[in-house]
């Protein structure tokens, strides 16, 4: 697997974008090797992992922004729930499916079977 160019995926000079790129890189380097070993994640399946990283980093970015702005913001007709909370929920919903697909939840990990190495004996040979 080859790490994406996060600067190309998230361009801009804003500190929030720089933080997003750094978080994506950290997730890639911390979780990617483990996925490659444990479930045999290969380059052809990389896009699912990149999407999971993007969702995770975006959720954190939104949560940080909501912490700065507040859960209640001023709308045209008075106080309203911060619209970013809806966006965060959409990202969480999508990430939940990706988490299961990649075997990153405890329940999903229990169902995964590690691919056999070429040098392991196949009991069915």
N, C-alpha and C positions, 0 to 999 in steps of 0.2 A: 504494500500500500504506500502511496505517496501523499504526504500532507498537502492539502490545498494551500494556495496562496490566499491567506485570510485578508490581506490588504486589497487584493483584487475582488474578493467576495464582499468585503465591507470597506469601501473606500471612504475617504474623508479624513479631516484633520481634527475633528472634534474629540475631546478627551473620552467621551462615552464610546466612540467608535474604536479608539485605541484600546480601551479597557475590554471591549467586546472581542477584538482580535487576539489580545493576550489571553483572555479566558478560553477562547476556542483552541488556541495553541496548547494551553495547559491541559485541557480535556483530551486533546488528540494524543499528546505524549504520555499522559497518565493512564488512559483507558485503552487506547488503540492497541498497544502491544499485548495487553492482557486478552483482549478479544481475539486477536489473531492467533494466540496460543490456545486459548480455552475452547473456542468454538470454530476455529479455522477460518475466520473472516479473511477474505481475499480481496484483491483490488476490484474485482467485478461487483462486489457487494459494498464497496466503500461509500457510495452515495447515501445509503441508509444511515451509516454511521455519521457522515458529515451532516446530514439532516438532523440527527439526534443532537449532535454538538451545537448546531445552530439554534435549535429550539431551546436547549438548556441555557445557552448564553443569553438568548433573547429574553427568556423568562427572568433571569437574574437582572438584566438591564431594565426591564419593565418594573420589576419589584423595587429596584433602587430608585428609579424615577418616581414611582408612587410614594416612596418614603420621603422624598424631597418635596413633592407636590401635595401630598396628603391623600387620604382615601376619599375625602369629600372635596370637590372643587366647586367653583362658582360657574353655574351655567347661565343661559340667557334669562331664565326665570327663577334663579336662586340656586341654592346648594344642590348638587347632584353627586352621585357616585362617580368617582374618577373613571372615565371611559377606558383607561388603560387596563382596568381590572377585567373587562370583557376580553380584551386582546390577550391578556395573560392566561385566561381560562382557555381560550382557543389554542394557544401554544401548548398548554399543559395537556389538553385532550389529545393533540397530535403526538406529543412526546410519549404519552402513555402507550400508544400503539407501537411506536418505534422502540420503546424500552422493552416491551414484550418480544418484539421481533428479533432484537439483538440479544435477548437473554440477560438483560441487565437487572431485572427484578428478581428477588429471591424465588418466587414461584416459577418464573420463566426459566431461570437458571437450572432449577431442579429437573425440568423437562428436557433440557438440552443434552445431547450426547457429543462428547468430544470426538472429532474425527480421528481415525486410526492413523498412526504414522506408517510410512512405507516399511519400516524395519520391524514393526510389531507383527506377531503371528496372528493371522486371522483364524479364529476358531472354526470357521466354516469352510476352510480350504481342505 
